[in-house]
Amino acid sequence: MTETRSEQQQQPLVGTEGRRPPLPSLTGMRGVASVIVFLCHIMILAGDLPYDIDILHIFEDAELRENYRYAVGFIGYTCVSFFFVTSGFILTWAQRAKDTRARFWRRRLFKIFPLHLVTYAIGLVVLTGSMSSAADIPAVFLVQNWTPDLRVIFSANGPSWSISAELFFYAMFPLLLAWIMKIRENRLLLWLIGTGVVLLAVTVFSHLTLSAAHQVWFSYVFPPVRILEFIAGIILARLIISGRWIRLGMGPAALILLASCVVARALPEVYAFAAATFVPVVLIVGAAIRDDVEGIRSPLRSRFLVWLGDLSFAFYLVHLSVLVGARKLVGTEQSWGVAGAALFIVITYAVTLFCAWVLHNYVENPAMRRWSSPKRPVGEKTAAPRAVRGTE
């Protein structure tokens, strides 16, 4: 007998259950990644995005601008890959006992949409402004990634393209988890390697057959391609839970990641999107989690970095609006020496951090508390929901 859609949604998610320790090092690493993404977007030039705004020319010296672009380079791509891998890992690690598909999807929707809609409105005013058009409509519903039109993909609040991909990941997560839980533990590492091979093959295909613009869409933005990193995160969680992950310290993992970023600079840009750093990203995520599970001391567990990690989602969604808004405020042609440009960066970062704190505490968290779970009958006692800090 076939099941109805409502019956399928009420089926418990298949997966590993039980309370697991928090992951402060991973949360701290998310904070570091959010800072790197901010610094990467300083190098935006007119024509890079649909807003026709040049931020990099806050540096008046042309050589300094080139050095900045070279130093920051493709690191932002690596941070996005990091966020996709950790997303798959965290959802698996923090999976709730006897959860249902409907409840899981409800929590994810109320995690992203309230904050997205607020930052979308801000972006529509600050970023797109007078250039607003029908091209901005798909981003309201986070479906902009399904078209190769870059004007649509990066419309309104440009950074929301990544949560368009995440929305697809969330839709697929229950099915992916059920499938990956069926893989025998002694074959998980082979599956993880296979995921990387598929990602490399897709990247080679993109490089050899598509134009530069379509490479951005297919290899960097298209959800069915980026989900490979999300799947890697799920498999990594199973490997760590089963005790089959390799023992690699944070130091060696960081060096491998740094080396891969250097190598990525010498490759065609499409490989820097994810393929060139896929293995190092998985390694450094695994190393951070190992530190947390085994109680190894790490600077990533500092209160400040963990706090930054908690704010990272709100920070990511609002940072470009602050950067572009500040650029417009001081004048789009204004340039400074090193000291003046550094002051601009520090002030805009501080303002972004404040905006992220406001959005986290007055939009993101209240929406989750109020709407992420069904209302309980008055007087019914329930256990407090379990979540990994910084990801609830």
C-alpha positions as CSV (number, residue, x, y, z in Angstrom):
1,M,0.0,0.0,0.0
2,T,1.4,3.4,-1.0
3,E,1.8,6.1,1.6
4,T,0.2,9.5,1.4
5,R,2.4,12.6,1.3
6,S,1.3,13.6,4.9
7,E,2.2,10.0,6.1
8,Q,5.6,10.2,4.5
9,Q,6.3,13.6,6.2
10,Q,5.5,12.1,9.6
11,Q,8.0,9.2,9.3
12,P,10.9,9.6,11.7
13,L,14.2,10.6,10.1
14,V,16.5,7.6,9.8
15,G,19.8,8.4,11.4
16,T,22.1,8.3,14.4
17,E,20.4,9.4,17.6
18,G,21.5,10.5,21.1
19,R,22.9,13.7,22.7
20,R,26.3,14.8,21.4
21,P,28.7,17.4,22.7
22,P,28.6,21.0,21.4
23,L,31.2,22.0,18.9
24,P,32.7,25.4,19.9
25,S,35.8,25.0,17.7
26,L,33.6,24.5,14.7
27,T,31.4,27.5,15.7
28,G,34.6,29.6,16.2
29,M,35.8,28.5,12.7
30,R,32.5,29.8,11.3
31,G,33.3,33.1,12.9
32,V,36.7,33.2,11.2
33,A,35.2,32.3,7.9
34,S,32.7,35.1,8.1
35,V,35.5,37.6,8.6
36,I,37.3,36.2,5.6
37,V,34.2,36.5,3.4
38,F,33.8,40.1,4.5
39,L,37.5,40.9,3.5
40,C,37.0,39.1,0.2
41,H,34.1,41.3,-0.7
42,I,36.3,44.4,-0.3
43,M,37.8,43.5,-3.6
44,I,34.5,43.9,-5.5
45,L,34.9,45.9,-8.7
46,A,32.2,47.6,-10.8
47,G,30.8,44.9,-13.1
48,D,31.5,42.0,-10.7
49,L,27.9,42.2,-9.4
50,P,24.7,43.8,-10.8
51,Y,25.0,46.8,-8.4
52,D,27.7,48.6,-10.5
53,I,29.6,49.5,-7.3
54,D,33.4,49.5,-6.9
55,I,34.6,48.9,-3.4
56,L,38.2,48.0,-4.1
57,H,39.1,51.5,-5.1
58,I,39.0,52.6,-1.5
59,F,42.7,51.9,-2.0
60,E,44.1,54.8,-4.1
61,D,47.3,52.9,-5.0
62,A,46.8,50.6,-8.0
63,E,49.6,48.3,-7.0
64,L,48.0,47.9,-3.5
65,R,44.7,47.1,-5.1
66,E,46.3,44.3,-7.2
67,N,48.2,43.0,-4.2
68,Y,45.0,42.9,-2.2
69,R,43.1,41.0,-4.9
70,Y,46.0,38.5,-5.1
71,A,46.3,38.1,-1.4
72,V,42.6,37.6,-0.8
73,G,42.2,35.8,-4.1
74,F,40.0,32.8,-4.1
75,I,39.8,32.3,-0.3
76,G,36.2,33.4,-0.3
77,Y,35.3,30.4,-2.5
78,T,36.9,28.1,0.1
79,C,34.8,29.7,2.9
80,V,31.6,29.0,1.0
81,S,32.7,25.4,0.5
82,F,33.4,25.2,4.3
83,F,29.9,26.5,5.1
84,F,28.3,23.9,2.8
85,V,30.4,21.0,4.3
86,T,29.7,22.1,7.9
87,S,26.0,22.4,7.1
88,G,25.7,18.8,6.2
89,F,27.8,17.8,9.2
90,I,25.9,19.8,11.7
91,L,22.5,18.7,10.6
92,T,23.6,15.1,11.0
93,W,25.4,15.6,14.3
94,A,22.5,17.4,15.8
95,Q,19.8,15.2,14.4
96,R,16.9,14.9,16.9
97,A,15.6,11.5,18.1
98,K,12.2,10.7,16.5
99,D,12.3,13.8,14.4
100,T,10.0,13.9,11.4
101,R,10.5,15.3,8.0
102,A,7.8,17.9,8.5
103,R,9.3,19.2,11.7
104,F,12.7,19.3,10.3
105,W,11.6,21.3,7.2
106,R,9.6,23.6,9.4
107,R,12.7,24.4,11.6
108,R,14.9,25.0,8.6
109,L,12.3,27.3,6.9
110,F,11.9,29.4,10.0
111,K,15.7,29.5,10.5
112,I,16.4,31.1,7.1
113,F,13.3,32.9,5.8
114,P,12.6,35.6,8.4
115,L,16.2,36.8,8.3
116,H,16.3,36.4,4.6
117,L,13.2,38.5,4.0
118,V,14.5,41.3,6.2
119,T,18.0,41.3,4.6
120,Y,16.4,41.0,1.1
121,A,14.4,44.2,1.7
122,I,17.6,45.9,2.9
123,G,19.5,44.7,-0.1
124,L,16.7,45.8,-2.5
125,V,17.0,49.3,-1.2
126,V,20.8,49.6,-0.6
127,L,22.2,47.3,-3.3
128,T,19.8,47.1,-6.2
129,G,18.2,50.4,-5.6
130,S,16.9,52.1,-8.8
131,M,18.0,49.1,-10.8
132,S,15.3,46.9,-9.2
133,S,13.3,44.9,-11.7
134,A,11.4,41.7,-12.2
135,A,14.8,39.9,-12.0
136,D,14.7,40.5,-8.3
137,I,11.5,38.5,-7.7
138,P,13.0,34.9,-7.8
139,A,15.3,35.7,-4.9
140,V,12.3,36.4,-2.6
141,F,11.5,32.7,-2.7
142,L,15.2,31.6,-2.8
143,V,14.9,30.0,-6.3
144,Q,17.3,32.3,-8.1
145,N,20.0,29.7,-8.4
146,W,18.0,27.6,-10.9
147,T,18.6,30.1,-13.7
148,P,22.0,30.8,-15.4
149,D,21.2,34.5,-15.5
150,L,23.7,36.1,-13.1
151,R,21.5,39.2,-12.8
152,V,18.9,37.0,-11.3
153,I,21.3,35.0,-9.2
154,F,22.9,37.9,-7.5
155,S,19.8,40.1,-7.4
156,A,18.7,42.2,-4.4
157,N,20.8,40.9,-1.5
158,G,23.5,39.0,-3.5
159,P,24.8,36.7,-0.7
160,S,21.3,35.1,-0.5
161,W,22.3,32.9,-3.5
162,S,24.1,30.6,-1.0
163,I,20.9,30.0,1.1
164,S,19.1,29.3,-2.2
165,A,21.4,26.4,-2.4
166,E,21.0,25.6,1.3
167,L,17.2,25.5,0.8
168,F,17.7,22.7,-1.7
169,F,20.0,20.9,0.6
170,Y,17.4,21.0,3.4
171,A,14.7,19.7,1.1
172,M,17.0,16.7,0.2
173,F,18.5,16.1,3.7
174,P,16.0,13.5,5.0
175,L,16.4,11.4,1.9
176,L,20.2,11.8,1.8
177,L,20.5,10.9,5.5
178,A,18.4,7.8,5.1
179,W,20.5,6.7,2.2
180,I,23.9,7.5,3.8
181,M,22.9,5.7,7.0
182,K,22.6,2.5,5.0
183,I,26.2,2.6,3.9
184,R,28.4,0.2,5.8
185,E,30.8,2.0,8.2
186,N,33.9,0.4,6.6
187,R,32.9,1.9,3.2
188,L,32.1,5.4,4.3
189,L,35.6,6.7,3.5
190,L,35.4,5.3,0.0
191,W,32.1,7.1,-0.5
192,L,33.6,10.3,0.7
193,I,36.5,9.9,-1.7
194,G,34.0,9.1,-4.4
195,T,32.1,12.3,-3.7
196,G,35.3,14.3,-4.3
197,V,35.9,12.4,-7.5
198,V,32.4,13.3,-8.8
199,L,33.0,16.9,-7.8
200,L,36.3,17.0,-9.8
201,A,34.7,15.3,-12.8
202,V,31.8,17.8,-12.8
203,T,34.3,20.7,-12.6
204,V,36.4,19.3,-15.5
205,F,33.2,19.0,-17.5
206,S,32.3,22.6,-16.7
207,H,35.8,23.9,-17.5
208,L,35.9,22.1,-20.9
209,T,32.4,22.7,-22.2
210,L,31.0,25.9,-20.7
211,S,31.6,29.6,-21.0
212,A,33.1,31.5,-18.0
213,A,29.7,32.9,-17.1
214,H,28.0,29.5,-17.3
215,Q,30.8,28.0,-15.2
216,V,30.0,30.4,-12.4
217,W,26.4,29.2,-12.6
218,F,26.9,25.5,-13.0
219,S,30.0,24.9,-10.8
220,Y,29.6,27.7,-8.2
221,V,25.9,28.3,-7.8
222,F,23.8,25.4,-9.2
223,P,22.4,23.5,-6.1
224,P,22.6,19.9,-7.5
225,V,26.4,20.5,-7.9
226,R,27.0,22.2,-4.6
227,I,25.1,19.5,-2.8
228,L,28.1,17.3,-3.2
229,E,29.9,19.3,-0.5
230,F,26.8,19.0,1.8
231,I,26.8,15.2,1.2
232,A,30.5,15.1,2.2
233,G,29.5,16.8,5.5
234,I,26.9,14.1,6.2
235,I,29.4,11.3,5.4
236,L,32.1,13.0,7.6
237,A,29.6,13.1,10.5
238,R,29.0,9.4,10.2
239,L,32.8,8.7,10.0
240,I,33.4,10.7,13.2
241,I,30.4,9.2,15.0
242,S,31.6,5.7,14.1
243,G,35.2,6.4,15.2
244,R,36.6,5.8,11.7
245,W,37.8,9.3,10.9
246,I,41.5,9.8,10.4
247,R,43.6,11.4,13.2
248,L,44.9,14.7,11.8
249,G,45.6,17.7,14.0
250,M,44.5,21.2,13.3
251,G,48.0,22.5,12.5
252,P,48.7,20.0,9.6
253,A,45.1,20.4,8.3
254,A,45.5,24.2,8.2
255,L,48.8,23.9,6.4
256,I,47.2,21.6,3.8
257,L,44.3,24.0,3.3
258,L,46.7,27.0,2.9
259,A,48.7,25.0,0.3
260,S,45.6,24.1,-1.6
261,C,44.6,27.8,-1.7
262,V,48.0,28.6,-3.2
263,V,47.6,25.9,-5.8
264,A,44.1,27.1,-6.6
265,R,45.6,30.5,-7.6
266,A,47.5,28.8,-10.4
267,L,44.5,26.9,-11.7
268,P,41.6,28.1,-13.8
269,E,39.1,29.8,-11.5
270,V,36.4,27.1,-11.9
271,Y,38.6,24.7,-9.9
272,A,38.9,27.2,-7.1
273,F,35.1,27.2,-6.6
274,A,35.3,23.9,-4.7
275,A,37.3,21.1,-6.4
276,A,40.8,22.3,-5.6
277,T,40.1,22.7,-1.8
278,F,37.5,20.0,-1.3
279,V,39.8,17.5,0.5
280,P,41.5,20.2,2.7
281,V,38.2,21.7,3.7
282,V,36.9,18.3,4.8
283,L,40.2,17.7,6.7
284,I,40.1,20.9,8.6
285,V,36.5,20.5,9.5
286,G,37.3,17.0,10.8
287,A,40.3,18.3,12.7
288,A,38.2,21.0,14.5
289,I,35.5,18.5,15.5
290,R,38.2,16.1,16.8
291,D,39.5,18.9,19.0
292,D,36.0,19.4,20.4
293,V,35.2,15.8,20.9
294,E,38.5,15.0,22.6
295,G,38.6,18.3,24.6
296,I,41.8,19.5,22.9
297,R,42.5,23.2,23.7
298,S,42.1,25.4,20.7
299,P,42.0,29.2,20.1
300,L,38.9,28.6,18.0
301,R,37.0,27.9,21.2
302,S,37.5,31.5,22.6
303,R,34.4,33.2,23.6
304,F,34.8,36.0,21.0
305,L,35.2,33.6,18.1
306,V,32.3,31.4,19.2
307,W,30.2,34.6,19.5
308,L,31.2,35.6,16.0
309,G,30.2,32.1,14.9
310,D,26.8,32.4,16.5
311,L,26.3,35.7,14.5
312,S,27.8,34.3,11.3
313,F,24.5,33.7,9.5
314,A,23.1,37.1,10.1
315,F,26.5,38.7,9.5
316,Y,26.8,37.0,6.1
317,L,23.4,38.1,5.0
318,V,23.8,41.8,5.9
319,H,27.5,42.4,5.3
320,L,27.4,43.3,1.6
321,S,24.6,45.8,2.2
322,V,26.7,47.5,4.9
323,L,29.8,47.5,2.6
324,V,28.0,49.0,-0.4
325,G,25.9,51.4,1.7
326,A,29.1,52.7,3.3
327,R,30.7,53.0,-0.1
328,K,27.8,55.1,-1.3
329,L,27.8,57.2,1.8
330,V,31.5,58.3,1.6
331,G,31.3,58.6,-2.2
332,T,31.8,55.9,-4.8
333,E,34.9,57.7,-6.2
334,Q,36.6,58.3,-2.8
335,S,40.0,56.7,-2.3
336,W,42.5,56.7,0.5
337,G,46.0,55.5,1.4
338,V,46.5,52.5,3.5
339,A,45.5,54.1,6.8
340,G,42.3,55.6,5.4
341,A,41.3,52.4,3.6
342,A,42.0,50.4,6.8
343,L,39.9,52.7,8.8
344,F,37.0,52.3,6.3
345,I,37.3,48.5,6.6
346,V,37.4,48.5,10.4
347,I,34.4,50.9,10.7
348,T,32.3,49.0,8.2
349,Y,33.2,45.7,9.9
350,A,32.1,47.1,13.3
351,V,28.8,48.4,11.8
352,T,28.2,45.0,10.1
353,L,28.9,43.2,13.4
354,F,26.4,45.5,15.2
355,C,23.8,44.9,12.5
356,A,24.3,41.2,12.7
357,W,23.9,41.2,16.5
358,V,20.6,43.1,16.1
359,L,19.3,40.8,13.4
360,H,20.4,37.7,15.3
361,N,18.8,38.7,18.6
362,Y,15.7,40.5,17.3
363,V,14.8,38.6,14.1
364,E,16.6,35.2,13.8
365,N,16.3,33.9,17.4
366,P,12.8,35.3,18.1
367,A,11.5,33.7,14.8
368,M,13.0,30.4,15.8
369,R,11.6,30.5,19.3
370,R,8.1,31.4,18.1
371,W,7.5,29.5,14.9
372,S,10.1,26.7,14.5
373,S,8.0,24.2,16.6
374,P,4.3,23.5,16.7
375,K,2.5,25.0,19.6
376,R,2.0,22.6,22.5
377,P,-1.3,22.3,24.4
378,V,-1.3,24.4,27.6
379,G,0.2,22.5,30.4
380,E,2.1,19.9,28.3
381,K,5.7,19.5,29.3
382,T,8.3,18.9,26.7
383,A,12.0,18.5,26.8
384,A,14.0,21.5,25.6
385,P,15.1,21.1,22.0
386,R,18.6,20.0,21.5
387,A,20.9,21.8,19.1
388,V,24.6,22.4,18.5
389,R,25.5,25.9,19.6
390,G,25.5,28.4,16.7
391,T,23.4,26.2,14.4
392,E,20.0,26.0,16.1
